[in-house]
Amino acid sequence: MTGDLVLRIVAKLLMPFMLLFALYVQFHGDYGPGGGFQAGVIAATAIVFYAITFGLAAAQRMVPERLVERLLAVGVLLYAGVGFAGLALGGNYLDYFVLDPDSVHGQHRGIFWVEAGVGITVAAVMLKLFYMFAGRGRDAGDA
Amino acid sequence: MAAVVVALALQRNLFGAVVLFGIYSFLMATVLVALDAVDVAMTEAAVGAGVSTVLLLGALYLVGGMETKPLVRPLAPLALSLAVGAVLAYGMQGLPEFSDPQAPIHVHVAPRYLNQGPKETGVPNVVTAVLASYRGFDTLGETVVVFTAGAGVIALLRRRQKRK
């Protein structure tokens, strides 16, 4: 499959748009449909598409497995950190009203970071799952 | 959609089953769009039709493409699923009519979310407001669940790799 010229060029053309769409879904989730979960899956799908077209090694050069494993935890910690930020600023856990003097603005800020945390974790988990399965297939083939 | 489900149940070739599963997810996404649940439809299309199809194909590559013939006729499981289906259908009689505005779910906290949500959070998409703000704890739990699932897969699959 990696030798298919049309597929490779189309994949290269589509990649930026897929990643851009993921970012759009992530950060426009306040106003339109979408949010961290959907954006994370779309971003992971883009990388998976790249991996299918150009081979697993190329994708892992672009997004190393170590980075993915770190991001797995970073997303959850970011989410939990927003909660602790609320505590530190004198509110309840996950209380966004205290994140900014203007409470509505504080809500916006809280939701933004929380969604970012969800997006990072979901994208990392999906990608890690794919790496795991694809990597095993290669090992089984070698053995 | 019903046709796809029947074909899925009869399919012995696992590759065909995976493809049919993707088609089913995509049809489900269109149903959800028709029900005005765009956020859920997006998730269904991306996860159900996209990522899980790829993951299932990856698993298929490892285990081979044909389902083995069942050793015994699966009559007991068939009876059990028919019984559960009958119980569920019986239970559905007690549910309020579809899109009944007086249904309990619509008179408890939903009006407050819908009326006060945009004002309190400044977020026009009520789904996001409920998900990330009113139900922030739930979503934190869900994120931890996703994280745990990922960590579990890493723990399971990596050990095998080291043994080789």
Chai-1 contact restraints between the chains, C-beta under 6 A:
chainA,res_idxA,chainB,res_idxB,connection_type,confidence,min_distance_angstrom,max_distance_angstrom,comment,restraint_id
A,G29,B,T128,contact,1.0,0.0,6.0,A-B,restraint_1
A,D30,B,V123,contact,1.0,0.0,6.0,A-B,restraint_2
A,D30,B,N125,contact,1.0,0.0,6.0,A-B,restraint_3
A,D30,B,T128,contact,1.0,0.0,6.0,A-B,restraint_4
A,Y31,B,P124,contact,1.0,0.0,6.0,A-B,restraint_5
A,Y31,B,N125,contact,1.0,0.0,6.0,A-B,restraint_6
A,P33,B,V38,contact,1.0,0.0,6.0,A-B,restraint_7
A,P33,B,D39,contact,1.0,0.0,6.0,A-B,restraint_8
A,P33,B,M42,contact,1.0,0.0,6.0,A-B,restraint_9
A,G35,B,T128,contact,1.0,0.0,6.0,A-B,restraint_10
A,Q38,B,M42,contact,1.0,0.0,6.0,A-B,restraint_11
A,Q38,B,T43,contact,1.0,0.0,6.0,A-B,restraint_12
A,V41,B,A46,contact,1.0,0.0,6.0,A-B,restraint_13
A,V41,B,V47,contact,1.0,0.0,6.0,A-B,restraint_14
A,V41,B,V51,contact,1.0,0.0,6.0,A-B,restraint_15
A,I42,B,A46,contact,1.0,0.0,6.0,A-B,restraint_16
A,T45,B,G50,contact,1.0,0.0,6.0,A-B,restraint_17
A,T45,B,V51,contact,1.0,0.0,6.0,A-B,restraint_18
A,V48,B,V54,contact,1.0,0.0,6.0,A-B,restraint_19
A,L72,B,G150,contact,1.0,0.0,6.0,A-B,restraint_20
A,V76,B,T143,contact,1.0,0.0,6.0,A-B,restraint_21
A,V76,B,V144,contact,1.0,0.0,6.0,A-B,restraint_22
A,V76,B,F147,contact,1.0,0.0,6.0,A-B,restraint_23
A,Y79,B,L140,contact,1.0,0.0,6.0,A-B,restraint_24
A,Y79,B,T143,contact,1.0,0.0,6.0,A-B,restraint_25
A,L94,B,G136,contact,1.0,0.0,6.0,A-B,restraint_26
A,V104,B,G122,contact,1.0,0.0,6.0,A-B,restraint_27
A,Q107,B,T121,contact,1.0,0.0,6.0,A-B,restraint_28
A,Q107,B,G122,contact,1.0,0.0,6.0,A-B,restraint_29
A,Q107,B,S133,contact,1.0,0.0,6.0,A-B,restraint_30
A,H108,B,G122,contact,1.0,0.0,6.0,A-B,restraint_31
A,I111,B,A132,contact,1.0,0.0,6.0,A-B,restraint_32
A,I111,B,S133,contact,1.0,0.0,6.0,A-B,restraint_33
A,V114,B,A132,contact,1.0,0.0,6.0,A-B,restraint_34
A,E115,B,A132,contact,1.0,0.0,6.0,A-B,restraint_35
A,V118,B,T143,contact,1.0,0.0,6.0,A-B,restraint_36
A,T121,B,T143,contact,1.0,0.0,6.0,A-B,restraint_37
A,T121,B,V146,contact,1.0,0.0,6.0,A-B,restraint_38
A,T121,B,F147,contact,1.0,0.0,6.0,A-B,restraint_39
A,V122,B,V146,contact,1.0,0.0,6.0,A-B,restraint_40
A,V125,B,V146,contact,1.0,0.0,6.0,A-B,restraint_41
A,V125,B,G150,contact,1.0,0.0,6.0,A-B,restraint_42
A,M126,B,V51,contact,1.0,0.0,6.0,A-B,restraint_43
A,K128,B,G150,contact,1.0,0.0,6.0,A-B,restraint_44
A,L129,B,V153,contact,1.0,0.0,6.0,A-B,restraint_45
A,M132,B,V153,contact,1.0,0.0,6.0,A-B,restraint_46
A,M132,B,L157,contact,1.0,0.0,6.0,A-B,restraint_47
A,F133,B,L55,contact,1.0,0.0,6.0,A-B,restraint_48
A,F133,B,G58,contact,1.0,0.0,6.0,A-B,restraint_49
A,A134,B,G58,contact,1.0,0.0,6.0,A-B,restraint_50
A,G137,B,Y61,contact,1.0,0.0,6.0,A-B,restraint_51
A,G137,B,L62,contact,1.0,0.0,6.0,A-B,restraint_52
